[in-house]
């Protein structure tokens, strides 16, 4: 028993030492996300500061700050019909980039500063979440013009159970409207989120601690446990029936445009990502995958609603004709780097008054 006690004390001392050392490093810290400004919009506490980094070696470490309404960025929101809302997921928040290189500041510069840009990015969200932000931005700030930066996968990720839903979604079986929300954080969860060691394990190393799954879940700063989940489970593209895919895209598009119908009093520009690399853009088969067919159908449907589409592929293809510089952050991070963001925001700015 005495030996066991010394062993436990030694292990506890080692954990405290590791915890202390990691607190001197830019380990990703607690984001404290919750539904602060709206029952269906997940965000950060207004004024909150946190740290982000990628991988075991803490690449691209950044100190992030939430504005007065809990969105990442230095621009506070106020009622201003001249402002442009820039809405999307981690591609808009772009926590791996310096602030000046993120889409919000880059679009502001592309517009020559003549209009403020309210960046409303939230990682792990999808198209129907963007509709809620459009609705909220219109009602709260009187905004008329909106830019949505979306991935091709944002359509299928709007199906309940995709793991990329903050609120509204469509049932995987019948594509009916549903809701999935994160459960409120318990006191224990809030406490565990402040452990640098646990954040390093679950955030930097992305470890799934099978034998301690509940502890890992509690420590995860961005865990999204559904309150209301689809009985049919997540939508699985492997089903691969074209008719089902088309029905899914049409259902998501209909739900999206119905939700924002009264909100877009000015312009709606949707910038949609596709293939990014030279090899993919030159490969005809890469343009005919199920995901790319979903993308093409959504673009067609959006245009029937009078939406201005900015297809990211043409400016990216032109870039590859003139340069060998990558458009991605790194080989392990496919988000847009400052060059890719600049190309896309310049194209978007050309479509705004």
C-alpha positions in Angstrom: 0.0 0.0 0.0 2.8 2.4 0.8 4.5 1.7 -2.6 1.2 2.2 -4.3 0.7 5.5 -2.6 4.1 6.7 -3.6 3.4 5.6 -7.2 0.1 7.5 -7.3 1.7 10.6 -5.8 4.5 10.4 -8.4 1.9 10.1 -11.2 -0.1 13.0 -9.8 3.1 15.1 -9.6 4.0 14.2 -13.2 0.6 15.2 -14.4 0.9 18.5 -12.5 4.3 19.1 -14.1 3.0 18.4 -17.6 0.0 20.6 -17.0 2.2 23.4 -15.9 4.6 23.1 -18.8 1.8 23.0 -21.4 0.3 26.2 -19.9 3.4 28.0 -21.1 2.8 26.7 -24.7 0.1 27.8 -27.2 -2.1 24.8 -26.6 -5.7 25.3 -27.9 -7.7 26.6 -25.0 -11.4 26.5 -24.1 -13.7 28.2 -26.6 -16.7 28.1 -24.3 -19.2 27.9 -27.2 -22.9 28.2 -26.4 -26.1 29.8 -27.7 -25.4 33.3 -26.4 -27.1 35.6 -29.0 -29.8 33.3 -30.4 -31.3 29.9 -29.5 -30.1 28.5 -32.9 -26.8 30.3 -33.3 -23.7 28.8 -31.6 -21.0 31.2 -30.7 -18.4 32.4 -28.2 -19.0 34.6 -25.1 -18.7 38.2 -26.2 -15.2 39.5 -25.6 -13.8 36.0 -25.0 -10.2 35.3 -25.8 -8.8 31.8 -26.6 -5.9 30.1 -28.3 -5.9 27.9 -31.3 -3.1 25.7 -32.7 -2.8 22.7 -35.1 -1.2 19.4 -34.4 1.2 18.0 -31.8 3.8 20.7 -32.7 1.3 23.6 -32.2 1.5 25.0 -35.7 -0.2 28.2 -36.7 -0.8 29.2 -33.1 -3.1 32.2 -32.9 -4.7 34.2 -30.1 -8.4 34.7 -31.0 -10.9 37.3 -29.7 -14.6 37.4 -29.9 -16.3 40.6 -30.7 -19.3 42.2 -29.0 -21.7 39.5 -30.3 -19.4 36.5 -29.9 -18.0 36.1 -33.4 -14.3 35.9 -34.0 -12.7 39.2 -35.2 -11.9 42.8 -34.3 -15.0 44.4 -35.9 -17.8 44.9 -33.4 -21.3 44.7 -34.9 -23.8 47.6 -34.8 -27.0 48.3 -36.7 -25.8 49.4 -40.1 -27.7 48.5 -43.3 -24.6 49.4 -45.3 -22.6 46.5 -43.7 -22.0 43.3 -45.6 -22.4 40.0 -43.7 -19.8 37.3 -44.5 -21.2 34.0 -43.4 -19.6 30.5 -43.3 -17.8 27.9 -41.2 -14.1 27.6 -40.4 -13.2 29.0 -43.8 -14.6 32.3 -42.7 -13.3 32.2 -39.2 -9.9 31.0 -40.5 -8.3 30.7 -37.1 -5.1 29.3 -38.6 -4.4 32.6 -40.3 -3.2 36.0 -39.0 -6.2 38.3 -38.5 -5.3 40.5 -41.5 -5.3 37.5 -43.8 -8.7 36.2 -42.9 -11.7 36.6 -45.2 -13.4 39.4 -43.3 -10.4 41.8 -43.4 -9.5 40.7 -46.9 -13.0 41.4 -48.2 -13.0 44.8 -46.5 -9.8 45.7 -48.3 -11.2 44.3 -51.6 -14.1 46.7 -51.2 -11.6 49.5 -50.6 -13.0 50.0 -47.1 -16.2 51.6 -48.4 -18.4 49.2 -46.5 -17.9 47.4 -43.2 -17.8 43.6 -43.3 -19.4 41.6 -40.5 -17.7 38.2 -40.5 -19.9 35.5 -39.0 -17.9 32.4 -39.2 -18.5 29.4 -37.0 -16.6 26.1 -37.3 -18.5 22.9 -37.8 -21.6 24.5 -39.2 -23.5 24.0 -42.5 -25.9 25.6 -45.0 -29.0 25.7 -42.8 -27.0 27.2 -40.0 -25.9 30.0 -42.4 -29.6 30.7 -43.1 -30.1 31.3 -39.3 -27.2 33.8 -39.3 -28.7 35.6 -42.3 -32.0 35.8 -40.6 -30.5 37.0 -37.3 -28.2 39.6 -39.0 -31.1 41.0 -41.0 -33.4 41.3 -38.0 -30.8 42.4 -35.5 -28.7 44.8 -37.6 -30.8 45.6 -40.6 -28.3 44.1 -43.0 -29.5 43.8 -46.6 -26.4 42.3 -48.4 -25.0 38.9 -47.6 -22.0 36.8 -48.8 -22.0 33.1 -48.0 -18.7 31.3 -48.3 -19.5 27.6 -48.5 -17.9 24.3 -49.2 -19.5 21.8 -51.6 -20.1 19.6 -48.6 -22.2 22.2 -46.8 -25.3 20.9 -48.5 -25.0 17.2 -47.4 -23.8 18.3 -44.0 -27.1 20.0 -43.4 -28.6 16.6 -42.9 -29.1 15.7 -39.2 -26.4 13.6 -37.8 -23.6 14.9 -40.1 -21.6 16.2 -37.1 -21.6 19.7 -38.7 -24.9 21.1 -37.4 -25.4 23.8 -34.8 -29.2 23.9 -34.9 -31.6 23.4 -37.9 -31.1 20.4 -40.1 -33.2 18.0 -42.3 -34.1 14.5 -41.2 -32.0 11.9 -43.0 -35.0 9.7 -43.8 -37.7 12.1 -45.1 -35.8 15.4 -45.4 -38.3 17.0 -43.0 -37.2 19.9 -40.8 -35.5 19.1 -37.5 -33.1 20.6 -34.9 -29.9 19.4 -33.4 -28.3 21.4 -30.7 -25.4 21.1 -28.3 -26.2 20.4 -24.7 -25.3 23.1 -22.2 -21.9 22.5 -20.6 -22.0 21.0 -17.1 -19.9 22.6 -14.3 -17.5 19.6 -14.6 -17.2 20.0 -18.3 -16.4 23.8 -17.9 -13.7 22.9 -15.4 -12.1 20.2 -17.5 -12.0 22.5 -20.5 -9.4 24.6 -18.7 -6.9 21.7 -18.4 -4.1 22.3 -20.9 -3.2 18.7 -20.7 -6.6 17.4 -21.7 -6.9 20.1 -24.4 -3.6 18.9 -25.8 -4.7 15.3 -25.9 -8.1 15.9 -27.4 -7.4 19.0 -29.4 -3.8 18.8 -30.6 -3.4 15.0 -30.8 -7.0 14.3 -31.6 -6.9 11.2 -29.4 -10.0 9.2 -28.9 -9.6 7.8 -25.4 -11.7 4.7 -25.8 -11.5 3.6 -22.2 -12.2 7.1 -21.0 -14.7 8.2 -23.6 -16.8 10.2 -21.2 -13.8 12.1 -19.9 -12.7 12.9 -23.4 -16.1 14.1 -24.3 -16.2 16.4 -21.3 -12.8 17.8 -22.1 -13.6 18.5 -25.7 -14.1 22.2 -26.0 -16.3 21.9 -29.1 -18.2 18.7 -28.4 -21.7 18.9 -30.0 -24.0 16.4 -28.4 -27.4 16.4 -30.1 -30.5 17.2 -28.1 -32.8 16.1 -30.8 -31.3 13.7 -33.3 -32.7 12.2 -36.5 -34.1 8.7 -36.0 -32.6 7.7 -39.3 -29.1 8.7 -38.3 -26.7 10.7 -40.5 -27.1 11.0 -44.2 -24.7 8.6 -45.9 -23.5 9.5 -49.4 -22.4 5.9 -49.9 -26.1 5.2 -50.6 -25.1 6.6 -54.0 -28.5 6.6 -55.7 -28.7 9.7 -57.9 -32.4 10.3 -57.3 -31.8 10.3 -53.5 -28.9 12.7 -53.8 -30.9 15.0 -56.0 -33.8 14.9 -53.6 -31.5 15.7 -50.7 -29.9 18.7 -52.5 -33.3 20.1 -53.6 -34.7 19.7 -50.0 -31.7 21.5 -48.4 -31.8 24.3 -51.1 -35.6 24.7 -50.6 -35.2 24.9 -46.8 -32.3 27.4 -47.1 -34.0 29.8 -49.5 -37.4 29.6 -47.7 -35.7 30.6 -44.5 -33.9 33.7 -45.9 -36.6 34.8 -48.4 -37.7 37.9 -46.4 -34.1 38.7 -45.3 -32.2 39.4 -48.5 -33.4 42.9 -49.5 -30.2 43.6 -51.4 -27.6 41.1 -52.8 -26.9 37.5 -52.0 -23.6 36.3 -53.2 -22.6 32.7 -52.7 -18.9 31.9 -53.1 -18.6 28.1 -53.4 -15.4 26.2 -53.1 -14.6 23.2 -55.3 -11.4 21.7 -56.5 -8.3 23.6 -55.3 -5.2 21.8 -56.5 -3.8 21.9 -60.0 -4.1 18.2 -60.3 -7.8 18.1 -59.4 -8.6 21.0 -61.6 -7.0 19.3 -64.6 -8.6 15.9 -63.8 -11.9 15.5 -65.6 -13.0 12.6 -63.3 -12.5 14.8 -60.3 -15.3 17.1 -61.6 -17.8 14.2 -61.8 -17.7 12.8 -58.3 -21.0 12.6 -56.3 -20.0 15.6 -54.2 -19.2 17.7 -57.3 -22.5 16.7 -58.9 -24.3 17.9 -55.7 -22.4 21.1 -56.0 -23.4 21.7 -59.6 -27.1 21.0 -58.8 -27.0 23.4 -55.9 -25.4 26.1 -58.1 -28.2 25.7 -60.7 -30.9 25.8 -58.0 -29.3 28.9 -56.4 -29.3 30.7 -59.8 -33.0 30.1 -60.2 -33.5 32.1 -57.0 -31.5 35.0 -58.5 -28.4 34.4 -56.4 -25.1 35.6 -57.7 -22.7 32.6 -57.7 -18.9 33.1 -57.4 -17.4 29.8 -58.4 -14.0 29.5 -56.8 -12.6 27.2 -59.5 -12.1 29.7 -62.3 -9.8 32.1 -60.3 -8.0 29.1 -58.8 -7.5 27.6 -62.2 -6.1 31.0 -63.5 -3.8 31.1 -60.5 -2.4 27.7 -61.3 -1.6 28.8 -64.9 0.7 31.5 -63.5 2.1 30.2 -60.2 3.1 27.0 -58.4 2.3 28.4 -55.0 -0.2 26.4 -53.0 -3.7 27.7 -52.1 -3.9 25.6 -48.9 -2.6 26.3 -45.5 -0.4 23.2 -45.5 -0.5 19.6 -46.8 -2.4 18.6 -43.6 -4.7 21.6 -43.6 -6.8 22.1 -46.7 -8.2 25.5 -45.6 -7.4 28.4 -47.8 -4.1 30.2 -47.2 -3.9 34.0 -47.6 -3.4 33.7 -51.4 -6.5 31.6 -51.8 -8.5 33.9 -49.6 -7.4 36.9 -51.6 -8.4 35.4 -54.9 -11.8 34.5 -53.6 -12.5 37.8 -51.8 -11.5 39.8 -54.9 -13.9 37.8 -57.0 -16.7 38.4 -54.4 -16.0 42.1 -54.1 -16.5 42.5 -57.9 -20.1 41.3 -57.4 -21.0 43.8 -54.6 -22.1 47.4 -55.1 
